[in-house]
Amino acid sequence: MTTQLTASGVLSDRALITAFAETPRHVFARRAGGTAASAPVSSAYSDRVIPTRYVDTFDGALTVTSSLSQPTVVAIMLELLHLRGGENVLEIGTGLGYNAALLCHRLGDQNVTSVDIDPHLVDAARECLTEIDHHPTLAAVDGEAGYPARAPFDRILATCALDHVPRPWLGQLREDARVVLPLTYGGLLMVLRFSAGVLSGRARDEGVYFMRMRHSADEPGTPSSEPQGEYRHRTIDIDQYEVTSEEFTPWLELSLPDVRALSFGAEVRLGTETGHARITDDAHGTVVEEWGTPFFDEVVEAWHAWREAGRPRRDRFGLSVTETEQWAWVDEPDSDHRWPLTDDSPLLPAGTNLPSHR
Ligand SMILES: C[S@@+](CC[C@H](N)C(=O)[O-])C[C@H]1O[C@@H](n2cnc3c(N)ncnc32)[C@H](O)[C@@H]1O
């Protein structure tokens, strides 16, 4: 696995290469439920996501709430942290602790704090990490509040997708700190720098799709949207390839935050809380099937706006966060294309003594 990640150019930092080579992923994979537990050790070293925890949704279905991320994505995000040694790092989303183990190998246990909303996972992660003799600071808390007791941080790495940057994080970053996080909008992977009280930066050109940040352990990681309600279909004249491309989804999901791209490829589906759309092609054009509250006309409007803006690709998107506001943007923070992001988190978490920036 490490040889492949290095050959593909994803891993290049020598100390991280050693961390990958010497950290046994199978110790974490075998804690996963279902088939992974009995799967051969070698299967833990393929470049695949391994689901590790499920919760029941109210309709009796199971949804995944934690997984061992794909090694390529883990490597990309760790490289983006630009670790030089000695940095104090906070990871949001411990899962079973594989990433935390890599960070411990790279930085030493004393520099690693990792938190997860699910206490069951934190217990399991502690056992897995102890087995390979790593002892970072672990806590079962909502990562929205950061982890003031171990601040200030030089790096924050989120391994769950966020629709905004939690305001408490700003007070826990050291000057010049780096934050790497996936946004829910089209899987934008952001690399942000903290300077003079402002956290700002741009997206990478690769998209990463993580389960969303939850605020209770029983909440599903990814809300489902099933076709239901009144059915309609029509054929319309749009470029089906573009409207359903991953290039367009960051713009689409920022412009229409209620709309989620549910699947790509042979069958493209979009969903909202109350509506569902399936987009396919036939000999006459693009067929749009809709169930429930219609929303596809708004998708088409957003697509026209995206084309007029020059079809911005992922790496033209950015994000800026101050104490009082935050917004996503295209090209520059003050561009005409901006989307304010809502942060419902309190200005300061109750009872917190924020460290001063150094
Ligand atoms: C993709 S998994 C993390 C994988 C893990 N980093 C690894 O190395 O295998 C995402 C994790 O984020 C956690 N999570 C979701 N919402 C959270 C929150 N508010 N605070 C902390 N963790 C959260 C989930 O419980 C889940 O374990």
The ligand as an ORCA input file, in Angstrom:
! r2SCAN-3c Opt
* xyz 0 1
  C     -14.488      9.077      8.038
  S     -14.650      8.846      9.732
  C     -13.031      9.198     10.382
  C     -11.952      8.254     10.003
  C     -10.745      8.317     10.892
  N     -10.129      9.634     10.905
  C      -9.729      7.251     10.535
  O      -8.549      7.530     10.639
  O     -10.102      6.135     10.208
  C     -15.512     10.300     10.268
  C     -15.678     10.380     11.768
  O     -16.157     11.672     12.117
  C     -16.885     11.507     13.309
  N     -17.686     12.706     13.584
  C     -18.853     13.084     13.010
  N     -19.306     14.223     13.588
  C     -18.390     14.573     14.532
  C     -18.298     15.648     15.467
  N     -19.241     16.588     15.577
  N     -17.219     15.685     16.287
  C     -16.258     14.727     16.232
  N     -16.311     13.680     15.371
  C     -17.354     13.609     14.527
  C     -17.699     10.254     13.033
  O     -18.221      9.678     14.209
  C     -16.681      9.393     12.315
  O     -16.036      8.524     13.202
*
